[in-house]
C-alpha cells in the first residue's frame, strides 16, 4: 500500500461528471506480413506477461473511511485483462479521421474507480495493415514523464524479463486504513516547518529578484473571456496531426527558439485564427504549461510537475513576433517557477482536505463563463527516441493528450517520437465545430512561420505517419 501524494489526490478530486481526469495515449502499430494474425488475445497475452514491469496497471484505488485522508493505492490487485483491454473496429476507410473520432468517443467516459484506473482499446480496421492501441490512464496515476516511461516499458524499450504470473495482495481492512492515515497525518504535521521554510525561501528569492516588479511575479494574470472558456460538456472530440521533427528543429534553429517555443508559437498562431473566427477579436491568452521536476527514467507513476502560466501572444499578427514573444514568455515563466520553487504547489497540496476539495471542484466544474485562472492547457512532452515494438510489431506513431479542466474546453498536447512531432487536440462537444480546425490551424501557422523565416514552405512528408485527416 502507498498513499497518493497531495498532488496526485488533487488530480483525483478534480474529476466530476463533465471533467474527466484521464489522459489518452495512442500508439499506431504496423503489422508485418508474418504478424497479421496478431489479435486482441495475443495483445492481452503480451500485456499480461509484462505486468511485473507495468506495476501501476496493478494499482487499485482505496478510499479511506470517512475521507479521513487522501486515498491509497493497493499496489498489487487482481487485473481482469478481458475488462481492461477491449476491442474496437473503425469504419472504412480507416484513416486518421476515423481513428481520431474513435479516440474522442473513448475519451468521453470516465474510468471505473472500483478497478485499476486504466483501459486499453485494441483498434482494428486501420488502413495499410495497421492497428492502434489506445490507452486511457487516470492522471492521478501518472503524469506525462511517468506515462512516457511506462509506455517505454510496454514497448520493449526498457529491459527486464517478462513474467507470466502476477500474485495479488489482499485488500486492506478499515482499521489498517485509518491507522495508516492517522500516522501519516502526524508525519505531515512534522513536515509543516520544512514546507513553510520552502515557501519563505521562494518568497525571499522573488523579493531579491531583478524581476520582482514583473506583473507575472506579483499578481495573477487574469485571462480574458474566450470561446474556449465555458462550462464544458462530458463529450470529448479528438484530432491529430504530424510534423517532421527535423522541420521544427530547423525552424527553431533559424529563429533561436526551442521546440517548446515553437509549440507555443504554433499554438498562439492557431488560437489567433480561431479567436478571430469564433470571437471576432484576439486578445492575449493564458496557458497552463506543465513543467516536470523529476525526469527520472525509472519513474512510472505519480505526478512530479507544476503548472506554469505562460502568456500567449495571440494578439500579434506577425508570426516571427509570436515566436519571439513565446520564447521570452516561456523564459519568464520558467524563471518565476524556479524563484517560487517548482515543488511549492505540490507540497501544499498534501494538506488539502479531501471532502472540501472535491466540493470545490464540483462547484468549479458547474460554473459557466470566464475562467479566472487560465484559458487552456498546452503540453510538450519528449517521447521515446527509438522505435518501439509491441509483440514484435513496429510502433509507427504515438499520440498523447491530457485532460480538459474545469471551464476550459481545449487541450493541446505535443509528443515527439523518433523523427515525428505529433500534435493532439482534445475539446469538448461545444468549443469548436471540428477539433481538426485546431490541428489544421497549427500546421498552417507553422508554414507561415517558415515562410517568414525564409525557409521552404514545403513540409517534409513523414512516411511512417498516417496521411493527414
C-alpha positions in Angstrom: 0.0 0.0 0.0 1.1 3.5 -0.7 -0.5 6.9 -0.2 -1.4 9.2 -3.1 0.6 12.3 -2.9 -1.3 15.5 -2.3 -0.8 16.5 -6.0 -2.0 13.0 -7.2 -5.0 13.3 -4.9 -6.0 16.8 -6.2 -6.0 15.4 -9.7 -8.4 12.7 -8.4 -10.6 15.2 -6.5 -10.9 17.5 -9.6 -12.8 14.8 -11.5 -16.5 15.5 -12.0 -19.2 14.2 -14.3 -18.2 16.6 -17.0 -14.4 16.9 -16.2 -12.8 13.5 -16.8 -9.2 13.4 -15.4 -7.7 10.7 -17.6 -5.0 11.1 -20.2 -5.0 9.4 -23.6 -2.1 7.6 -25.2 -2.5 6.2 -28.7 0.1 4.0 -30.5 -0.2 3.1 -34.2 1.3 -0.3 -34.9 2.3 -1.7 -38.3 1.8 -5.4 -38.7 4.4 -7.1 -40.8 3.2 -9.8 -43.3 4.1 -12.6 -40.9 2.4 -10.9 -37.9 -1.0 -10.1 -39.3 -2.6 -12.7 -37.2 -1.7 -10.5 -34.1 -5.1 -10.0 -32.5 -6.6 -8.8 -29.2 -5.9 -12.2 -27.5 -2.3 -12.0 -28.5 -2.1 -8.4 -27.2 -3.7 -9.4 -23.9 -1.0 -12.1 -23.6 1.7 -9.5 -24.2 0.4 -7.1 -21.5 -0.3 -10.0 -19.1 3.3 -11.2 -19.5 4.6 -7.7 -18.6 2.5 -6.8 -15.6 5.7 -7.2 -13.5 7.1 -4.3 -15.4 3.9 -2.3 -15.6 3.3 -2.1 -11.8 0.8 0.9 -11.9 -1.6 -1.2 -14.0 -2.0 -3.3 -10.9 -2.7 -0.4 -8.5 -6.3 -0.2 -7.2 -7.6 3.0 -5.6 -8.7 2.5 -1.9 -10.7 5.3 -0.2 -10.0 5.9 3.5 -13.2 5.6 5.6 -14.8 9.0 6.2 -12.3 10.6 3.8 -10.1 11.0 6.8 -7.0 11.3 4.5 -6.0 11.0 0.8 -6.8 7.6 -0.7 -4.2 4.9 -1.0 -3.0 2.6 -3.8 -3.3 -1.1 -3.2 -0.2 -1.9 -5.1 -1.0 -5.5 -6.2 -4.5 -6.4 -7.1 -6.4 -8.6 -9.5 -6.3 -7.4 -13.1 -9.0 -8.6 -15.4 -7.4 -8.2 -18.9 -10.8 -9.1 -20.5 -12.2 -6.0 -18.9 -9.2 -3.6 -19.2 -8.3 -4.5 -22.8 -11.2 -4.0 -25.1 -11.9 -4.4 -28.9 -12.8 -1.6 -31.2 -13.2 -1.6 -35.0 -13.0 1.5 -37.2 -15.3 2.2 -40.2 -13.8 2.4 -43.7 -11.6 3.8 -44.9 -9.8 3.5 -41.5 -7.7 6.7 -41.8 -6.6 9.4 -39.4 -10.0 11.0 -39.1 -11.7 7.7 -38.3 -9.2 6.9 -35.6 -9.4 10.4 -34.1 -13.2 10.1 -33.9 -12.9 6.7 -32.1 -10.4 8.2 -29.6 -12.8 11.0 -28.9 -15.5 8.5 -28.1 -13.1 6.5 -25.9 -12.2 9.7 -24.0 -15.8 10.7 -23.4 -16.4 8.2 -20.5 -14.7 8.2 -17.1 -12.8 5.3 -15.6 -14.3 3.0 -13.1 -12.7 3.7 -9.7 -13.6 0.2 -8.4 -10.9 -1.2 -10.8 -7.3 -0.2 -11.6 -7.5 3.2 -13.3 -6.7 2.3 -16.9 -8.2 0.9 -20.0 -6.8 -0.1 -23.4 -8.6 -0.4 -26.7 -7.3 -2.7 -29.4 -8.4 -0.8 -32.5 -8.7 -2.7 -35.8 -9.7 -1.5 -39.2 -6.9 0.9 -39.8 -5.6 1.2 -43.4 -2.3 -0.2 -44.5 -2.2 -3.3 -42.2 -2.1 -1.2 -39.1 -3.8 -1.4 -35.7 -3.9 1.1 -32.9 -3.7 0.7 -29.1 -5.5 3.5 -27.3 -4.7 3.7 -23.6 -6.8 5.7 -21.1 -4.9 6.3 -17.8 -6.0 8.4 -14.9 -3.9 11.5 -14.3 -3.7 10.6 -10.6 -1.8 7.5 -11.6 0.9 9.1 -13.9 2.0 12.4 -15.4 3.5 12.9 -18.9 7.0 11.8 -17.9 5.8 8.8 -16.0 3.5 7.8 -18.8 6.3 8.0 -21.3 8.5 5.7 -19.2 5.5 3.4 -18.7 4.9 3.3 -22.4 8.6 2.5 -23.0 8.3 -0.5 -20.7 5.3 -1.7 -22.6 7.1 -1.3 -26.0 10.2 -3.3 -25.2 12.3 -0.1 -24.8 13.4 -0.9 -21.3 15.0 -4.1 -20.0 13.6 -6.6 -17.6 12.2 -10.1 -18.0 8.6 -10.8 -18.7 6.5 -12.7 -16.2 3.6 -15.0 -16.8 2.3 -14.9 -13.2 1.3 -12.0 -11.1 0.3 -12.6 -7.4 -2.2 -10.1 -6.0 -2.1 -8.8 -2.4 -5.1 -9.0 -0.1 -7.2 -5.7 0.3 -6.6 -3.7 3.5 -9.0 -3.6 6.3 -10.7 -0.4 7.5 -8.7 -0.5 10.7 -5.4 -0.6 8.7 -6.5 2.3 6.5 -7.5 4.5 9.5 -4.3 3.6 11.4 -2.1 4.4 8.4 -4.0 7.7 7.8 -3.5 8.8 11.5 0.2 8.0 11.4 0.6 9.8 8.0 -1.2 12.9 9.3 1.3 13.1 12.2 4.2 12.9 9.6 2.5 15.7 7.6 2.3 17.8 10.7 6.0 17.2 11.2 6.7 18.4 7.7 4.9 21.8 8.1 8.0 23.7 9.3 10.0 22.5 6.2 7.1 23.4 3.9 6.8 26.8 5.4 10.6 27.3 5.1 10.5 26.2 1.5 7.7 28.8 0.8 9.5 31.6 2.7 12.7 30.9 0.7 10.8 31.2 -2.5 9.2 34.5 -1.5 12.6 35.7 -0.5 14.0 34.9 -3.9 11.1 36.8 -5.5 11.8 39.9 -3.4 15.5 39.8 -4.2 15.0 39.1 -7.9 15.6 41.8 -10.5 12.3 40.7 -12.0 10.4 41.5 -8.7 8.3 44.2 -10.3 7.1 41.9 -13.1 3.3 41.5 -13.0 3.7 37.8 -13.6 5.5 37.5 -10.3 3.5 40.0 -8.2 -0.1 39.3 -9.2 -2.0 36.8 -11.3 -2.6 37.5 -14.9 -6.4 37.5 -15.5 -7.2 35.5 -18.6 -9.8 37.2 -20.9 -13.1 35.5 -21.7 -12.9 33.5 -24.9 -14.8 30.8 -26.9 -12.7 28.3 -25.1 -13.9 29.1 -21.7 -17.3 27.9 -20.6 -18.9 25.0 -18.6 -17.6 22.1 -20.6 -19.7 19.1 -21.7 -19.0 15.5 -21.0 -18.4 14.7 -24.7 -14.9 14.7 -26.0 -13.6 15.2 -29.5 -10.1 14.5 -30.7 -7.8 15.4 -33.6 -4.2 14.8 -34.5 -1.6 16.0 -37.0 2.1 15.1 -37.6 5.0 17.3 -38.5 8.6 16.2 -39.2 10.7 16.9 -36.1 13.6 17.9 -38.4 11.4 20.7 -39.9 10.6 22.0 -36.4 14.2 21.8 -35.3 15.4 23.6 -38.4 12.9 26.4 -38.0 13.7 26.8 -34.3 17.4 26.9 -35.0 16.9 29.6 -37.6 14.9 31.7 -35.1 16.8 30.9 -31.9 13.8 29.1 -30.4 13.4 25.7 -28.7 11.0 23.0 -29.7 8.8 24.1 -26.7 8.9 27.7 -28.0 7.8 26.5 -31.4 4.9 24.6 -29.9 3.8 27.7 -28.0 4.2 29.9 -31.1 2.3 27.5 -33.4 -0.5 27.2 -30.7 -0.6 31.0 -30.5 -1.0 31.4 -34.2 -3.7 28.8 -34.4 -5.6 30.2 -31.5 -5.4 33.7 -33.0 -7.1 32.3 -36.2 -9.8 30.6 -34.1 -10.3 33.6 -31.8 -10.9 35.8 -34.9 -13.3 33.1 -36.3 -15.3 32.5 -33.2 -15.0 35.7 -31.1 -14.2 38.3 -33.8 -11.2 39.6 -31.7 -7.9 38.2 -30.5 -6.5 39.1 -27.1 -3.5 37.5 -25.4 -4.4 34.2 -23.8 -3.0 32.5 -20.8 -1.9 28.8 -21.0 -1.0 26.5 -18.2 2.1 24.6 -19.3 3.2 21.6 -17.1 6.9 21.6 -16.2 8.3 18.4 -14.6 10.8 18.5 -11.8 11.5 14.8 -11.9 12.8 13.3 -15.2 14.0 10.0 -13.8 13.7 7.3 -16.5 12.7 4.8 -13.7 9.7 6.8 -12.6 6.5 5.1 -13.9 3.8 6.6 -11.7 2.8 9.7 -9.8 2.9 13.4 -10.7 6.0 15.4 -10.3 5.2 18.6 -12.2 3.9 22.1 -11.7 1.6 24.0 -14.0 3.3 27.2 -15.1 1.3 30.1 -16.5 2.6 31.3 -19.9 1.2 34.3 -21.8 0.3 33.5 -25.4 0.8 36.4 -28.0 -2.4 35.7 -29.8 -2.9 39.4 -30.3 0.1 39.7 -32.7 -0.4 39.3 -36.4 3.3 38.8 -37.1 4.4 35.1 -37.0 8.0 36.0 -36.1 6.9 38.3 -33.3 4.8 35.4 -31.9 7.9 33.2 -31.9 9.9 35.9 -30.2 7.2 36.6 -27.5 6.6 32.8 -27.0 10.3 32.4 -26.3 10.5 35.3 -23.9 7.3 34.5 -22.1 8.4 30.8 -21.6 11.7 32.0 -20.1 9.9 34.4 -17.8 7.5 31.7 -16.7 10.4 29.2 -16.0 12.3 31.9 -14.0 9.1 32.6 -12.0 8.6 28.9 -11.3 12.2 28.5 -10.2 12.1 31.5 -8.0 9.0 30.4 -6.2 10.1 26.8 -6.1 8.9 24.2 -8.5 7.5 22.0 -5.7 5.6 24.7 -3.9 2.1 23.8 -5.1 2.7 20.0 -4.8 3.9 20.4 -1.2 0.9 22.4 -0.1 -1.4 20.1 -1.9 -0.7 17.4 0.7 -2.7 19.5 3.2 -5.8 19.9 1.0 -8.7 18.1 2.8 -10.5 15.5 0.6 -14.2 16.4 1.1 -13.9 20.2 0.8 -11.5 19.9 -2.2 -13.9 17.7 -4.0 -16.8 20.1 -3.3 -14.8 23.0 -4.6 -14.1 21.2 -7.9 -17.8 20.2 -8.3 -18.7 23.9 -7.9 -16.0 25.0 -10.3 -16.9 22.5 -13.0 -20.6 23.6 -12.9 -19.9 27.3 -13.4 -20.3 28.9 -16.8 -18.4 31.9 -18.2 -14.9 33.2 -17.8 -12.2 31.0 -16.3 -10.4 33.1 -13.6 -7.1 31.1 -13.8 -6.3 30.0 -17.3 -7.7 29.8 -20.9 -6.3 26.4 -21.8 -3.6 23.7 -21.2 -0.7 23.2 -23.6 1.9 20.4 -23.1 5.1 19.4 -24.8 6.4 16.0 -23.8 9.6 14.4 -25.2 8.7 10.9 -26.1 10.8 7.8 -27.0 13.8 8.5 -29.2 13.9 5.0 -30.7 11.1 3.0 -32.3 9.3 0.6 -30.1 7.6 -2.8 -30.7 4.7 -4.5 -29.2 4.6 -8.2 -29.6 7.2 -7.8 -32.3 5.1 -5.3 -34.3 6.6 -1.9 -35.1 5.1 1.2 -33.4 5.0 3.8 -36.1 3.3 6.8 -34.3 2.5 7.9 -30.7 -0.1 10.5 -29.7 -1.0 11.8 -26.3 -3.3 14.3 -24.8 -4.0 15.5 -21.2 -7.5 16.1 -19.8 -9.7 19.2 -20.1 -10.0 21.2 -16.9 -13.0 23.0 -15.4 -14.1 25.9 -17.6 -11.5 25.2 -20.3 -12.7 23.3 -23.4 -9.3 22.9 -25.2 -6.1 20.9 -24.5 -3.2 20.9 -26.9 -0.5 18.2 -26.2 2.5 17.6 -28.4 4.7 14.4 -28.1 7.8 13.8 -30.1 8.5 10.3 -31.2 11.8 9.5 -33.1 11.5 11.7 -36.2 7.9 13.0 -35.6 6.3 15.8 -33.8 2.8 14.6 -33.1 0.1 17.1 -32.2 -3.0 16.0 -30.3 -6.0 18.2 -29.6 -8.8 17.4 -27.2 -12.0 19.5 -27.0 -15.5 19.1 -25.5 -18.7 19.0 -27.6 -19.2 22.7 -27.6 -15.9 24.6 -28.1 -15.3 24.1 -31.8 -17.3 22.6 -34.7 -14.5 20.2 -35.5 -11.2 19.7 -33.5 -9.3 19.4 -36.7 -9.8 23.1 -37.1 -7.2 23.4 -34.4 -4.7 21.0 -35.8 -5.1 22.4 -39.4 -4.5 25.9 -38.0 -1.4 24.8 -36.2 0.1 23.3 -39.3 -0.8 26.3 -41.4 0.8 28.6 -38.8 3.9 26.5 -38.9 4.1 27.0 -42.7 3.6 30.7 -42.1 6.4 30.9 -39.6 8.8 29.0 -42.0 7.8 31.4 -44.8 8.5 34.5 -42.6 11.9 32.9 -41.6 12.9 32.4 -45.2 12.6 28.6 -45.2 10.8 26.4 -47.6 7.1 26.2 -47.2 7.0 22.7 -48.4 6.9 20.4 -45.4 8.8 17.1 -45.2 6.4 14.2 -45.7 6.5 11.8 -42.7 6.2 8.4 -44.5 5.8 6.5 -41.3 2.7 8.5 -40.2 -0.9 8.3 -41.3 -2.0 10.6 -44.1 -3.4 14.0 -42.9 -7.1 14.0 -41.9 
